[in-house]
Amino acid sequence: MTHVIMALIIVIAVPILFSILAKRPGLVPTPVQNIFEIYIQFVDNMLKENMGEKGRKYFPLVAGIGLFVFFGNLIGMIPGFESPTANLNTTMALALLVFFYYNFEGIRENGLGYFKHFLGPIPAMAPVFIIIELLSHLSRPITLALRLFANMTGGELISVVLIMLVPLLVPLPGMLIHFIAVFLQTYVFMVLTTVYIAGAITHVEH
């Protein structure tokens, strides 16, 4: 239940925080505005590199997932707080959202032709390719959820153990690694979300 409360805090607090801090963009940007603009440009470039201009349609989803995962990862570094992304229920919910969304977009963009790629390039091998493709797609939400869950859970456990067993300064390297993992796992989740959507809406063209 704690992870649900933490998730709700992030969902409510992050938009309010950014709306306050970045409410009036200035010609001379503040540090918060700089960070926000860098993030927007990063997501925009990632989408355009994978899907071209039509990728901007998916900006709210990818950027929103990125913010939630990042702050969900980060909050676990605060003593006494539990990261919602260190709970498998949360990460699986995010992964299933991505899974159903990219399949929906694939069908919406290509109609029934979306399912042609499940047949593979060789008609005679279609039964084999169907099994392979189905297993590949069904494994995506599982691996997406488990990767984030395992890394965040492991990072929190290591940090807690180090703080309990050794003096204050010794855990700093471990916490630094955890902090790097916060960024890395956010990046991985966003990139895979983008790649899955790009593959679903463009595969017919290849």
Residue pairs with C-beta under 8 A, 6 or more apart in sequence:
2 82
3 82
3 83
3 84
3 86
3 87
3 89
3 90
4 84
6 72
6 75
6 81
6 82
6 83
6 84
7 68
7 72
7 84
7 90
9 75
10 68
10 71
10 72
10 75
10 84
11 68
14 67
14 68
14 71
18 32
18 36
21 30
21 32
21 33
22 32
22 33
22 36
25 33
26 33
29 37
39 63
39 66
40 63
43 59
43 62
43 63
43 66
43 190
44 56
44 59
46 62
46 190
46 191
46 194
47 55
47 56
47 58
47 59
47 62
47 194
48 55
48 56
50 194
50 195
50 197
50 198
51 58
51 194
51 197
51 198
51 201
51 202
54 201
55 194
55 198
58 105
58 194
58 197
61 101
61 193
62 190
62 193
62 194
65 94
65 97
65 98
65 189
65 190
65 193
66 186
66 189
66 190
68 94
69 85
69 94
69 148
69 185
69 186
69 189
69 190
70 182
70 183
70 186
72 83
72 84
72 85
72 90
72 152
73 83
73 85
73 152
73 181
73 182
73 185
73 186
74 83
74 182
75 81
75 82
75 83
75 84
76 82
76 83
76 85
76 86
76 152
76 155
76 156
77 83
77 156
77 159
77 175
77 178
77 179
77 182
79 163
82 156
83 152
83 156
84 90
85 91
85 148
85 149
85 152
85 185
86 149
86 152
86 153
86 156
87 149
88 145
88 146
88 149
90 149
91 144
91 145
91 146
91 148
91 149
92 141
92 145
92 149
94 144
94 145
94 148
94 189
95 140
95 141
95 142
95 144
95 145
96 141
96 145
98 140
98 141
98 144
98 192
98 193
98 196
99 137
99 140
99 141
99 144
99 196
101 197
102 193
102 196
102 197
102 199
102 200
103 114
103 137
103 200
105 197
105 200
105 201
106 114
106 200
106 201
106 203
107 114
109 200
109 201
110 201
110 203
110 204
113 204
114 200
114 203
114 204
116 204
117 133
117 203
117 204
118 129
118 130
118 133
118 134
119 126
119 129
119 130
120 126
120 128
120 129
120 130
120 132
120 133
122 129
140 192
140 196
144 189
144 192
147 185
147 188
148 185
148 188
148 189
151 181
151 185
152 181
152 185
155 177
155 178
155 181
155 182
156 178
158 174
158 177
158 178
159 171
159 174
159 175
159 178
162 170
162 171
162 174
162 175
163 171
